[in-house]
Amino acid sequence: MKKVFKLEGLDCAHCAAKIEEKVSKLEGVKSVVINFMTTKMTLESVDENIADVVEKVKKLINEVEPDVNMIKA
């Protein structure tokens, strides 16, 4: 299942790459692509229960970059 999210407060390409790398290693994440120019993240989950994966991703993003908020696009 794919979902697209807006990453508010994402202001550097390095931060986007760092978030993308860490999120890709989370259990349940099949793929993740962050487009820095549009500040959108496309998240694909292997699980049918994507809500749990989304919560894990939100928590991880907050740990990596506290100024970035993940909202539904």
C-alpha distances in whole Angstrom, upper triangle without the diagonal:
4,7,10,13,17,19,22,25,24,27,28,26,27,25,22,22,23,20,18,19,19,16,15,17,15,14,11,10,9,10,12,14,16,19,22,24,21,20,16,14,10,8,5,5,7,8,7,9,7,11,13,11,11,15,16,15,17,20,20,20,23,25,24,25,26,27,23,21,18,17,15,15
4,7,10,14,16,19,22,21,24,24,23,24,22,19,19,21,18,15,18,18,14,14,17,15,15,12,10,9,9,9,11,13,15,18,20,17,17,13,10,7,6,4,7,9,10,10,12,9,11,14,11,11,15,15,14,16,19,18,18,21,23,22,23,24,24,21,19,15,15,12,12
4,7,10,13,16,19,18,21,22,21,22,20,17,19,20,16,15,18,18,14,14,17,16,16,13,11,12,11,10,11,12,14,17,18,15,14,10,8,6,5,6,8,12,12,12,12,9,10,13,11,9,13,14,12,13,17,17,16,19,21,21,21,22,21,18,16,12,11,8,9
4,7,10,13,16,15,18,19,18,20,18,15,17,18,15,13,17,17,14,15,18,17,18,16,13,14,12,10,10,10,11,13,15,11,10,7,6,4,6,9,11,15,16,16,16,12,13,15,13,11,14,15,13,13,17,17,15,18,20,19,19,20,19,15,13,10,9,7,6
4,6,9,13,12,16,17,17,18,16,13,16,17,13,13,16,16,13,15,18,17,19,17,14,16,14,11,11,9,11,12,14,11,9,6,5,6,8,11,13,17,18,18,17,13,13,15,13,10,12,14,11,11,14,15,12,14,17,17,16,16,16,12,10,6,6,5,5
4,6,9,9,12,14,15,17,14,12,15,16,13,13,17,17,15,17,20,19,21,20,17,19,16,13,12,9,10,10,11,8,6,5,6,9,11,15,17,21,21,21,20,17,16,18,16,13,15,16,13,12,15,15,12,14,17,16,14,15,13,10,8,6,5,6,5
4,6,6,9,11,12,14,11,9,13,13,11,12,15,15,13,16,19,18,21,20,17,19,17,13,12,9,10,9,11,9,5,6,7,11,12,16,18,22,22,23,21,18,17,18,16,13,14,15,12,10,13,13,9,11,14,13,11,12,10,6,6,5,6,9,9
4,6,9,12,13,15,12,11,15,16,13,15,18,18,17,19,22,21,24,23,21,23,20,17,16,12,12,11,12,10,7,9,11,14,16,20,21,25,26,26,24,21,20,21,19,16,16,17,14,12,15,15,11,12,15,14,11,11,8,6,5,6,7,10,10
4,6,9,12,13,10,11,14,14,13,15,18,18,17,20,22,22,25,25,23,25,22,18,17,13,13,11,12,12,9,11,13,17,18,22,24,27,28,29,27,23,22,23,21,18,18,19,16,14,15,15,11,11,14,13,9,9,6,5,7,9,11,14,14
4,6,8,10,7,7,11,11,10,12,15,15,15,18,20,20,23,24,21,22,19,16,14,10,10,8,10,10,7,9,11,15,16,20,22,26,27,28,26,23,22,23,20,18,18,18,15,14,15,14,11,12,14,12,8,10,8,6,8,10,12,15,14
4,7,9,8,8,12,12,12,14,17,17,18,20,22,23,26,27,24,25,22,18,16,12,12,8,9,11,9,12,14,17,19,23,25,29,30,32,30,26,26,26,24,21,22,22,18,17,19,17,14,14,16,13,10,12,9,9,12,13,16,18,17
4,5,5,7,9,10,11,13,15,16,17,19,21,22,26,26,23,24,21,17,15,12,11,8,10,12,10,13,14,18,19,23,25,28,30,32,31,27,27,27,24,22,23,22,19,18,19,17,14,15,16,13,11,13,12,11,14,15,18,20,19
4,5,5,6,9,10,10,12,14,15,16,19,21,24,25,21,22,18,15,13,9,9,6,9,11,10,12,13,16,18,21,23,26,28,30,30,26,27,27,23,22,23,22,18,18,20,17,14,17,17,14,12,16,14,13,16,16,19,20,19
4,5,5,6,9,10,11,12,14,15,17,19,23,24,21,22,19,16,14,11,12,9,12,15,13,15,15,17,19,22,24,26,28,31,30,26,27,26,23,22,23,21,18,18,19,16,14,16,15,12,11,15,14,13,16,17,20,22,22
4,5,5,6,8,10,11,12,14,16,17,21,22,19,21,18,14,13,10,11,9,12,14,11,13,13,16,17,20,22,25,26,28,27,24,24,23,20,19,19,18,15,15,15,13,10,12,12,8,7,11,11,10,13,14,17,19,19
4,5,5,6,9,10,11,12,15,16,19,20,17,18,15,11,9,6,8,6,10,11,8,10,9,12,14,17,19,22,24,26,25,21,22,22,19,17,18,17,13,14,15,13,10,13,13,10,9,13,12,10,12,12,15,17,17
4,5,5,6,9,10,11,13,15,18,19,16,17,14,11,9,8,9,9,12,14,12,12,11,13,14,17,19,21,24,26,25,22,23,23,19,18,20,18,14,16,17,14,12,15,15,11,11,15,15,13,16,15,18,20,19
4,5,5,6,9,10,11,13,17,18,16,17,15,12,11,10,12,12,15,17,14,14,13,15,15,18,19,22,23,26,25,22,22,21,18,17,18,16,13,14,14,11,10,12,11,8,9,13,14,12,15,15,18,20,21
4,5,5,6,8,10,11,15,16,13,15,13,10,10,8,11,11,15,15,12,12,10,12,12,15,16,19,20,23,21,18,19,18,15,14,15,12,9,10,11,8,6,10,10,7,8,11,12,10,12,11,15,17,18
4,6,5,6,9,10,14,14,11,12,9,6,7,6,10,10,14,14,12,11,9,10,10,12,14,17,19,21,20,17,18,18,14,14,15,13,10,12,14,10,9,13,13,10,12,15,16,13,14,13,16,17,17
4,6,5,7,9,13,14,11,12,10,9,9,10,13,14,17,18,15,15,12,13,12,14,15,17,19,22,22,19,20,19,15,16,17,14,12,14,15,11,11,14,14,11,13,16,18,15,17,16,19,20,21
4,5,5,7,11,13,10,13,11,10,12,12,15,16,19,20,17,16,13,14,13,14,15,17,18,21,20,17,18,16,13,14,14,11,9,12,11,8,9,12,11,9,11,14,16,14,16,15,18,20,21
4,5,5,9,10,7,10,9,7,10,10,14,15,19,18,15,14,11,11,9,11,11,13,15,18,17,14,15,13,10,10,11,9,6,9,10,7,8,11,11,10,12,15,16,14,14,13,16,16,18
4,6,8,9,6,7,6,6,9,11,14,16,19,19,17,15,12,11,9,10,10,12,14,17,17,14,16,15,11,12,14,12,9,13,14,11,12,15,15,13,16,18,20,17,18,16,18,19,20
4,7,9,7,9,9,10,13,14,18,19,23,23,20,19,15,15,12,12,12,13,15,18,17,15,17,15,12,13,15,11,10,14,14,11,13,16,15,13,16,19,21,19,20,18,21,21,23
4,6,6,9,10,10,14,15,19,20,24,23,20,18,15,14,11,12,10,11,12,15,14,12,14,11,8,10,11,8,8,11,11,9,11,14,14,13,16,18,21,18,18,16,19,19,21
4,6,8,11,12,16,18,22,23,27,26,23,21,17,16,13,12,9,9,10,13,12,11,13,10,8,11,12,9,10,14,13,12,15,17,17,17,20,21,24,21,21,19,21,21,23
4,6,9,11,15,17,21,23,26,25,22,20,16,14,10,9,6,5,6,9,9,8,11,9,6,10,11,10,10,14,14,14,16,18,18,19,21,22,24,22,21,18,19,19,21
4,6,7,11,14,17,19,22,21,19,16,13,11,7,6,5,6,8,11,11,9,12,11,7,9,12,10,9,13,14,13,14,17,18,17,19,21,23,19,19,16,18,17,18
4,7,11,14,17,20,23,21,20,17,13,11,8,5,5,5,9,12,13,11,14,14,10,12,15,14,12,16,18,16,17,20,21,20,22,24,25,22,21,18,20,19,19
4,7,10,13,16,19,18,17,14,10,8,6,5,7,9,12,14,15,13,15,15,12,13,16,14,12,15,17,15,16,19,20,18,20,22,23,20,20,17,18,17,17
4,7,10,13,16,15,13,10,7,6,5,6,9,12,14,16,16,13,15,15,12,12,15,13,10,13,15,13,13,17,17,16,17,19,20,16,16,14,15,15,15
4,7,10,12,12,10,8,6,5,7,9,12,15,17,19,20,16,18,19,15,14,17,16,13,15,17,15,14,17,19,16,17,19,19,16,16,14,15,15,14
4,6,9,9,7,6,4,6,9,12,15,18,20,22,21,18,19,20,16,15,17,16,13,14,17,15,12,16,17,15,14,17,16,13,14,12,13,14,13
4,6,6,6,5,6,8,12,15,18,21,23,24,24,21,22,23,20,18,20,20,16,17,20,18,15,18,20,17,16,19,17,14,15,13,15,15,13
4,6,5,7,9,12,14,18,21,24,26,27,27,23,24,25,21,19,21,21,17,17,20,18,15,17,19,16,14,17,15,12,14,13,15,16,14
4,6,8,11,13,17,20,23,26,28,29,29,25,26,27,24,22,24,24,20,20,23,21,18,20,22,19,17,20,17,15,16,15,16,17,15
4,5,9,11,15,18,21,25,26,27,27,23,23,25,22,20,22,22,19,18,22,20,17,19,22,20,17,19,17,14,14,13,13,14,11
4,7,10,13,17,19,23,24,25,24,21,21,22,20,17,19,19,15,15,18,17,13,16,18,16,14,16,13,10,11,10,11,12,10
4,7,10,13,16,20,21,22,21,17,18,20,17,14,17,17,14,14,17,16,13,16,19,17,15,17,15,12,11,9,10,10,8
4,6,10,13,16,18,19,18,15,15,17,14,12,14,14,11,12,15,14,12,15,17,15,15,16,16,12,11,9,10,10,9
4,7,10,13,15,16,16,13,14,16,13,11,15,15,12,13,17,16,14,17,19,18,18,20,19,16,15,11,12,10,10
4,7,10,12,13,13,9,12,13,9,9,12,12,9,12,15,14,13,16,18,17,18,19,20,16,15,12,12,11,12
4,7,9,10,11,9,12,13,10,10,14,13,12,14,17,16,16,19,21,20,21,23,23,20,19,15,16,14,14
4,5,7,8,6,10,10,7,9,12,12,11,14,16,15,16,19,21,20,22,23,24,21,20,16,17,15,17
4,7,9,8,12,12,9,12,15,14,14,17,19,18,19,22,23,23,25,26,28,25,23,20,21,19,20
4,5,6,9,9,8,11,13,13,14,17,18,18,20,22,23,24,25,26,28,25,23,20,20,19,20
4,6,9,10,10,12,14,15,16,18,20,20,22,24,25,26,27,28,29,26,24,20,20,18,20
4,5,6,7,9,11,12,13,15,17,18,19,21,22,24,25,25,27,24,21,18,18,16,19
4,5,5,6,9,10,10,12,14,15,16,18,20,21,22,22,24,20,18,15,15,13,16
4,5,5,6,9,10,11,13,14,15,17,19,20,21,21,22,19,16,13,13,12,15
4,5,5,6,9,10,11,13,14,16,17,19,20,20,22,19,17,14,15,15,18
4,5,5,6,9,10,11,12,14,15,16,18,19,20,18,16,13,14,14,17
4,5,5,6,9,10,10,12,14,15,16,16,18,15,12,9,10,10,13
4,5,5,6,9,10,11,13,14,15,15,17,14,12,10,11,12,16
4,6,5,6,9,10,11,12,14,14,17,15,13,12,14,15,18
4,5,5,6,9,10,10,12,13,14,12,11,9,11,13,15
4,5,5,6,9,10,10,10,12,9,8,6,9,11,14
4,6,5,6,9,10,10,12,11,10,10,13,15,18
4,5,5,6,8,9,12,11,11,11,14,16,19
4,5,5,6,7,9,7,8,8,12,14,16
4,6,5,4,7,7,7,9,12,16,18
4,6,6,10,10,11,12,16,19,21
4,6,9,9,11,12,16,19,21
4,6,6,9,11,14,18,19
4,6,8,11,14,18,19
4,7,10,13,17,18
4,7,10,13,14
4,6,10,12
4,7,9
4,6
4
